Amino acid sequence: MDYSRFRFLAVVDWVELEVHTLKATQGKHLKAAGTFSHAHGINPQTGEKYDERVKNTTTTRFAIRIQAPERFAAITAALATIRDRLDPSYAIAVLGIEVALDAYAEEGTSPDELAEMTAHFLKGINLVSPDHPRVYRRKGETRAIGSQRELIYALADGFQIGIGNGNGDRFQHGYLKSKDNKQDLPENEHRARIEIRLQGNASPVRTLDDLAGFDFASLSNYFRFRQFDDPQTELERLMAERQICLGNIMDIDGNLAAINRKGGGTRKNKRGTTAGPLNNVARVRLRTLTKRWQAPTGRGKARDKNTFACGNPDRLESQCLLENQPGMASLQHPENQRHCWGNQLPETTPEAQSICTSQNRSLNTSYSPIAHHLADPIKVLCGITSHIELQSLINDLNQPSRSSLPDLSGNPADI
């Protein structure tokens, strides 16, 4: 595969949060008040989402989805649109996240070539399920695939591929993206996409503080690819043509599941395969996504780096209710966070500890936690704001180019 004809970008496709409202309402009204792709009611007795047919049942618990946030600032901005409706006695929990790796083609690249890249993604990707991938276009419309070439034709024809249970904690999805919200995209925005959805027990983050400082490179195992060893015999080339998936199976923790050897023992990788050069591309792009995600651009004026910010759920008259809510990340750079438990602030000066201690005395942390297994709110958050050098970062993020990609020549190490 000629990677030089594509540029790659890792993005957050969506983030889903659980919120509580002060007054019972319907999901459609909450969605209309905010900037969300959906607001789905949650049964307060069971903690489960209502069935799709009754998702607008009146309740005070909702799963809201924020589509395509470029930075963490987009999360707080979206929540700010309903800040007057949020119940400050409950922390906001992260229910799930979906991250995608996109491949944009140079001008003049045909849809068939983009479909071939999509099939290439799916051929080598590590798998979240040992079950055979499903190739589908609409509900109930599936297609049997017998070779890689047939898969390329199907993807160019609008079919998609799903690995795992669509309602499960982990789900992989690959397709040729030419529409967004059922609207045709310009040709220069068409791309091959492979994405991983992690929710429920598999969600890598639980609170907004976790989300603010999340390192997307920790998802690298979900974006690792395998390919056949070189050189190949004629038989191996025929096998490669018919083989749809060469990737390894991952367990619930995202680690490679052991493969039993015929003569005894186990291995981690399928026989006759090696790590593909896309591993390096994905790793670089996930790191770039982390920098973009944590960048303070769009968060307003940065705080003084010597100022401490402690969350207080009772101070609703503060500049931003969201910032002071338990479990809600403040605006400091996540890498320099320090958590304050029992008025202890390790690795700080006595003066800093004194500041934090005096502020904590006024905190009321006896709020009722979310009656959901994902809730693990941080009661008091203290940190120091740091600054990021943005200019070179923004140039790389907003105008990704092949010049920022690793050298794909040679035979990469098995990562």
C-alpha positions as CSV (number, residue, x, y, z in Angstrom):
1,M,0.0,0.0,0.0
2,D,1.4,3.4,-1.0
3,Y,1.0,5.5,2.2
4,S,2.6,8.6,0.6
5,R,-0.7,9.3,-1.2
6,F,-2.6,9.7,2.1
7,R,-2.4,11.9,5.1
8,F,-3.5,10.5,8.4
9,L,-5.4,12.1,11.3
10,A,-6.6,10.7,14.7
11,V,-9.8,12.3,16.0
12,V,-12.4,11.9,18.7
13,D,-15.6,11.0,17.0
14,W,-17.8,11.5,20.1
15,V,-17.9,11.5,23.9
16,E,-21.0,10.4,25.9
17,L,-21.6,11.7,29.4
18,E,-24.2,11.1,32.1
19,V,-25.7,14.2,33.6
20,H,-28.4,14.9,36.2
21,T,-30.9,17.8,35.8
22,L,-32.5,19.8,38.6
23,K,-36.0,19.2,37.2
24,A,-37.4,16.2,35.4
25,T,-37.7,16.8,31.7
26,Q,-37.5,14.9,28.3
27,G,-34.4,14.2,26.3
28,K,-35.7,16.1,23.3
29,H,-36.0,19.3,25.4
30,L,-32.5,18.9,26.8
31,K,-31.1,18.4,23.3
32,A,-32.9,21.4,22.0
33,A,-31.4,23.5,24.9
34,G,-27.8,22.3,24.3
35,T,-25.4,21.5,21.5
36,F,-25.6,17.7,21.6
37,S,-26.1,15.1,18.9
38,H,-28.6,13.3,21.2
39,A,-29.9,13.2,24.8
40,H,-31.1,9.8,25.8
41,G,-33.1,9.3,29.0
42,I,-31.7,6.9,31.7
43,N,-33.9,4.9,34.1
44,P,-33.1,6.2,37.6
45,Q,-34.0,2.8,39.2
46,T,-31.8,0.6,37.0
47,G,-29.2,3.1,35.7
48,E,-29.7,1.7,32.2
49,K,-30.7,3.7,29.1
50,Y,-34.4,3.6,28.2
51,D,-35.2,1.7,25.1
52,E,-34.9,3.7,21.9
53,R,-38.6,3.8,21.5
54,V,-39.1,5.5,24.9
55,K,-35.8,7.4,25.1
56,N,-37.7,10.7,25.7
57,T,-39.3,9.4,28.9
58,T,-39.4,12.2,31.5
59,T,-36.5,11.8,33.9
60,T,-33.6,13.6,35.6
61,R,-30.8,11.4,34.3
62,F,-29.6,11.5,30.7
63,A,-26.8,10.2,28.5
64,I,-25.8,13.1,26.3
65,R,-23.4,12.8,23.3
66,I,-21.1,15.5,22.1
67,Q,-20.1,14.9,18.5
68,A,-16.6,15.5,17.1
69,P,-15.1,17.6,19.9
70,E,-11.6,18.8,18.7
71,R,-10.4,19.7,22.2
72,F,-11.6,19.2,25.7
73,A,-12.7,22.8,25.7
74,A,-15.5,21.7,23.4
75,I,-16.9,19.4,26.2
76,T,-17.1,22.2,28.7
77,A,-18.5,24.6,26.1
78,A,-21.3,22.1,25.2
79,L,-22.1,21.5,28.9
80,A,-22.2,25.3,29.5
81,T,-25.3,25.5,27.2
82,I,-27.3,23.6,29.9
83,R,-25.5,24.8,33.0
84,D,-28.6,26.3,34.5
85,R,-30.3,22.9,34.2
86,L,-27.6,20.7,35.8
87,D,-27.9,19.4,39.4
88,P,-24.6,20.4,41.1
89,S,-25.0,17.7,43.7
90,Y,-24.2,15.0,41.2
91,A,-20.9,14.6,39.4
92,I,-20.8,14.2,35.6
93,A,-19.6,10.7,34.5
94,V,-18.1,9.7,31.2
95,L,-20.1,6.8,29.7
96,G,-18.0,6.2,26.6
97,I,-15.8,7.5,23.9
98,E,-15.1,6.8,20.2
99,V,-11.8,7.5,18.6
100,A,-11.0,7.2,14.9
101,L,-8.0,7.0,12.6
102,D,-8.7,8.7,9.2
103,A,-6.8,8.5,5.9
104,Y,-7.4,11.5,3.5
105,A,-6.3,10.9,0.0
106,E,-4.5,13.4,-2.3
107,E,-6.5,15.1,-5.0
108,G,-7.3,12.8,-7.9
109,T,-7.4,9.7,-5.8
110,S,-10.4,7.5,-6.8
111,P,-13.1,6.2,-4.4
112,D,-11.8,2.7,-5.1
113,E,-8.4,3.7,-3.7
114,L,-10.0,5.0,-0.6
115,A,-12.0,1.8,-0.3
116,E,-8.8,-0.1,-0.7
117,M,-7.2,1.9,2.2
118,T,-10.3,1.1,4.3
119,A,-10.0,-2.6,3.6
120,H,-6.2,-2.3,4.4
121,F,-7.1,-0.8,7.8
122,L,-9.5,-3.7,8.5
123,K,-7.1,-6.4,7.2
124,G,-4.4,-5.7,9.7
125,I,-6.1,-4.1,12.7
126,N,-6.1,-5.8,16.1
127,L,-9.6,-7.2,16.8
128,V,-11.8,-6.8,19.8
129,S,-13.7,-10.0,19.1
130,P,-12.9,-13.5,17.7
131,D,-16.2,-13.5,15.9
132,H,-16.1,-13.1,12.1
133,P,-16.6,-9.4,11.1
134,R,-20.0,-8.4,9.8
135,V,-20.3,-6.6,6.5
136,Y,-23.5,-4.6,6.3
137,R,-25.1,-1.5,4.7
138,R,-28.5,-1.2,6.3
139,K,-30.3,-3.0,9.1
140,G,-30.8,-6.6,8.0
141,E,-28.7,-6.1,4.8
142,T,-25.5,-8.0,5.0
143,R,-23.0,-9.4,2.4
144,A,-20.9,-12.5,2.5
145,I,-17.2,-11.7,1.8
146,G,-14.8,-14.3,0.5
147,S,-11.7,-12.2,-0.3
148,Q,-10.1,-8.9,0.2
149,R,-11.0,-7.8,-3.3
150,E,-14.7,-8.5,-2.6
151,L,-14.4,-6.4,0.6
152,I,-13.0,-3.4,-1.4
153,Y,-15.9,-3.6,-3.8
154,A,-18.4,-3.8,-1.0
155,L,-16.9,-0.8,0.9
156,A,-16.9,1.3,-2.3
157,D,-20.6,0.3,-2.7
158,G,-21.5,1.8,0.7
159,F,-21.1,-1.3,2.9
160,Q,-19.4,-1.1,6.3
161,I,-17.7,-3.6,8.5
162,G,-18.3,-4.1,12.2
163,I,-16.2,-6.1,14.6
164,G,-17.8,-7.1,17.9
165,N,-21.3,-6.3,19.3
166,G,-22.6,-2.9,18.4
167,N,-24.2,-2.6,21.8
168,G,-21.2,-4.1,23.6
169,D,-18.5,-2.4,25.7
170,R,-16.1,-2.5,22.7
171,F,-16.9,-2.2,19.0
172,Q,-14.8,-1.6,16.0
173,H,-16.2,0.0,12.9
174,G,-14.6,0.6,9.5
175,Y,-16.1,2.3,6.4
176,L,-15.5,4.8,3.6
177,K,-16.8,8.1,5.0
178,S,-18.3,10.3,2.3
179,K,-21.3,11.6,4.3
180,D,-21.8,13.4,7.6
181,N,-25.3,13.6,9.2
182,K,-26.6,12.1,6.0
183,Q,-25.2,15.0,4.0
184,D,-22.7,14.5,1.2
185,L,-19.2,15.7,2.1
186,P,-16.9,17.5,-0.4
187,E,-14.6,15.1,-2.2
188,N,-11.6,16.5,-0.4
189,E,-13.2,15.5,2.9
190,H,-13.8,11.8,1.9
191,R,-11.7,9.5,3.9
192,A,-11.1,5.9,4.9
193,R,-11.9,5.4,8.6
194,I,-11.3,2.8,11.3
195,E,-12.7,3.6,14.7
196,I,-12.9,2.0,18.2
197,R,-15.8,2.6,20.6
198,L,-15.1,2.0,24.3
199,Q,-18.0,2.3,26.7
200,G,-19.3,0.8,29.9
201,N,-16.7,-1.3,31.7
202,A,-14.2,-0.8,28.8
203,S,-14.3,3.0,28.9
204,P,-10.8,4.3,29.6
205,V,-12.1,7.3,31.5
206,R,-14.7,7.7,34.2
207,T,-14.7,11.4,35.1
208,L,-14.3,14.7,33.3
209,D,-10.9,15.1,35.1
210,D,-9.8,11.8,33.6
211,L,-11.1,13.0,30.2
212,A,-9.3,16.3,30.4
213,G,-5.9,14.7,30.8
214,F,-6.4,11.6,28.8
215,D,-3.4,10.2,26.9
216,F,-4.8,8.9,23.6
217,A,-1.6,7.1,22.9
218,S,-2.8,4.6,25.6
219,L,-5.2,3.3,22.9
220,S,-2.3,2.3,20.6
221,N,-3.1,-1.4,21.0
222,Y,-6.5,-0.7,19.3
223,F,-4.7,0.9,16.3
224,R,-1.9,-1.7,15.7
225,F,-1.8,-3.5,12.4
226,R,-0.3,-6.7,11.1
227,Q,0.9,-7.7,7.6
228,F,2.3,-10.8,6.0
229,D,6.1,-11.4,6.3
230,D,8.2,-10.8,3.1
231,P,9.1,-12.5,0.9
232,Q,5.9,-14.4,0.2
233,T,5.5,-17.5,-1.9
234,E,2.8,-17.7,-4.5
235,L,0.6,-19.7,-2.0
236,E,1.1,-17.1,0.7
237,R,0.2,-14.3,-1.7
238,L,-3.0,-16.2,-2.6
239,M,-3.8,-16.6,1.1
240,A,-3.1,-12.9,1.7
241,E,-5.6,-12.0,-1.0
242,R,-8.4,-14.1,0.5
243,Q,-7.6,-13.2,4.1
244,I,-9.7,-10.4,5.4
245,C,-8.3,-10.0,8.9
246,L,-4.7,-10.7,10.0
247,G,-4.8,-8.9,13.3
248,N,-4.5,-10.3,16.8
249,I,-7.4,-10.7,19.3
250,M,-7.4,-8.4,22.3
251,D,-8.8,-9.2,25.7
252,I,-11.1,-6.9,27.7
253,D,-8.1,-5.0,29.0
254,G,-6.8,-4.2,25.5
255,N,-4.0,-6.7,25.7
256,L,-3.2,-9.3,23.1
257,A,-4.8,-12.7,23.8
258,A,-2.5,-15.7,23.7
259,I,-2.5,-18.0,20.7
260,N,-1.9,-21.7,21.3
261,R,0.9,-23.3,19.3
262,K,0.3,-26.7,17.8
263,G,3.4,-28.1,19.5
264,G,2.6,-26.5,22.8
265,G,3.1,-23.1,24.3
266,T,1.6,-19.8,23.2
267,R,2.4,-16.9,20.9
268,K,1.0,-13.3,20.8
269,N,1.0,-12.8,17.0
270,K,-0.4,-14.9,14.1
271,R,2.2,-17.0,12.4
272,G,3.7,-15.5,9.2
273,T,2.8,-11.9,10.1
274,T,4.8,-8.9,11.3
275,A,4.0,-5.4,12.5
276,G,2.9,-3.0,9.8
277,P,4.2,0.5,9.2
278,L,0.8,1.9,10.0
279,N,1.7,1.3,13.7
280,N,4.1,4.2,13.6
281,V,1.6,6.4,11.8
282,A,-1.2,5.7,14.3
283,R,1.1,6.2,17.3
284,V,2.3,9.6,16.1
285,R,-1.3,10.7,15.3
286,L,-2.6,9.6,18.7
287,R,0.1,11.6,20.4
288,T,-0.8,14.6,18.2
289,L,-4.4,14.2,19.2
290,T,-3.4,14.3,22.9
291,K,-1.6,17.6,22.4
292,R,-4.5,19.0,20.5
293,W,-7.0,17.7,23.1
294,Q,-5.2,19.3,26.0
295,A,-4.3,22.6,24.3
296,P,-5.9,25.5,26.2
297,T,-6.9,27.2,22.9
298,G,-10.5,28.3,23.1
299,R,-10.6,28.2,26.9
300,G,-10.3,31.9,27.3
301,K,-7.6,33.8,29.2
302,A,-5.2,31.4,30.9
303,R,-5.1,31.5,34.7
304,D,-2.0,32.7,36.6
305,K,0.2,29.7,37.0
306,N,0.5,30.4,40.8
307,T,-3.3,30.4,41.3
308,F,-5.0,27.3,42.8
309,A,-8.5,26.3,41.7
310,C,-10.5,24.1,44.0
311,G,-14.0,22.8,42.9
312,N,-16.9,23.8,45.0
313,P,-20.4,22.5,44.2
314,D,-22.1,25.1,46.3
315,R,-20.7,28.2,44.6
316,L,-23.2,28.3,41.7
317,E,-22.6,32.1,41.3
318,S,-19.0,31.5,40.2
319,Q,-17.9,32.3,36.7
320,C,-18.5,28.8,35.5
321,L,-20.7,26.3,37.3
322,L,-19.2,23.5,35.3
323,E,-15.6,24.3,36.4
324,N,-16.6,24.2,40.1
325,Q,-18.7,21.0,39.9
326,P,-17.4,17.8,41.5
327,G,-15.8,15.6,38.9
328,M,-15.5,18.6,36.5
329,A,-12.1,19.4,35.2
330,S,-10.7,22.8,35.8
331,L,-8.7,24.7,33.2
332,Q,-5.2,23.8,34.3
333,H,-3.0,21.6,32.1
334,P,-3.8,18.0,33.0
335,E,-0.2,16.9,33.1
336,N,0.4,19.1,36.1
337,Q,-2.6,18.2,38.1
338,R,-2.3,17.6,41.8
339,H,-5.2,16.1,43.7
340,C,-5.9,17.4,47.2
341,W,-7.2,14.7,49.6
342,G,-7.7,15.5,53.2
343,N,-6.1,18.9,52.8
344,Q,-2.8,17.3,51.7
345,L,-0.9,18.8,48.8
346,P,2.3,16.8,48.3
347,E,5.3,18.4,46.5
348,T,4.1,21.9,47.1
349,T,5.3,24.7,49.3
350,P,3.8,25.3,52.8
351,E,2.3,28.5,51.5
352,A,0.5,26.6,48.7
353,Q,-0.7,24.0,51.2
354,S,-2.0,26.8,53.4
355,I,-4.0,28.3,50.5
356,C,-5.5,25.0,49.6
357,T,-6.3,24.1,53.3
358,S,-8.2,27.4,53.8
359,Q,-10.2,26.9,50.7
360,N,-11.1,23.3,51.5
361,R,-12.7,24.3,54.8
362,S,-15.5,26.0,52.9
363,L,-16.2,23.0,50.6
364,N,-19.3,20.9,51.0
365,T,-18.4,17.5,49.5
366,S,-21.4,15.6,51.0
367,Y,-23.1,15.4,47.6
368,S,-24.9,12.3,46.5
369,P,-22.8,10.4,44.0
370,I,-24.3,9.1,40.7
371,A,-26.1,5.8,41.3
372,H,-24.1,4.3,38.5
373,H,-21.1,2.0,38.5
374,L,-19.1,4.5,36.5
375,A,-19.3,7.3,39.0
376,D,-16.0,8.0,40.8
377,P,-16.1,11.8,41.4
378,I,-13.1,13.7,42.5
379,K,-14.3,15.7,45.4
380,V,-11.6,18.3,45.6
381,L,-9.2,19.2,42.8
382,C,-6.3,21.5,43.2
383,G,-3.7,22.2,40.5
384,I,-1.4,24.6,39.0
385,T,-2.0,25.9,35.5
386,S,0.8,25.5,33.0
387,H,1.2,26.8,29.5
388,I,1.8,25.0,26.3
389,E,3.9,26.3,23.4
390,L,1.1,26.5,20.8
391,Q,2.4,27.9,17.6
392,S,4.3,24.8,16.3
393,L,1.6,22.6,17.7
394,I,-1.3,24.3,16.0
395,N,0.6,24.3,12.7
396,D,1.0,20.6,12.9
397,L,-2.6,19.9,14.1
398,N,-4.5,22.1,11.8
399,Q,-2.5,21.3,8.7
400,P,-1.4,17.7,9.0
401,S,0.9,16.7,6.3
402,R,3.1,13.8,5.3
403,S,6.1,15.7,6.4
404,S,5.1,15.1,10.0
405,L,4.7,11.4,9.5
406,P,7.4,8.9,10.4
407,D,9.6,7.4,7.8
408,L,7.8,4.4,6.5
409,S,10.7,3.0,4.6
410,G,12.4,-0.2,5.7
411,N,11.0,-2.9,7.8
412,P,9.6,-1.5,11.1
413,A,10.2,-3.2,14.4
414,D,7.5,-5.3,15.8
415,I,5.9,-2.8,18.2
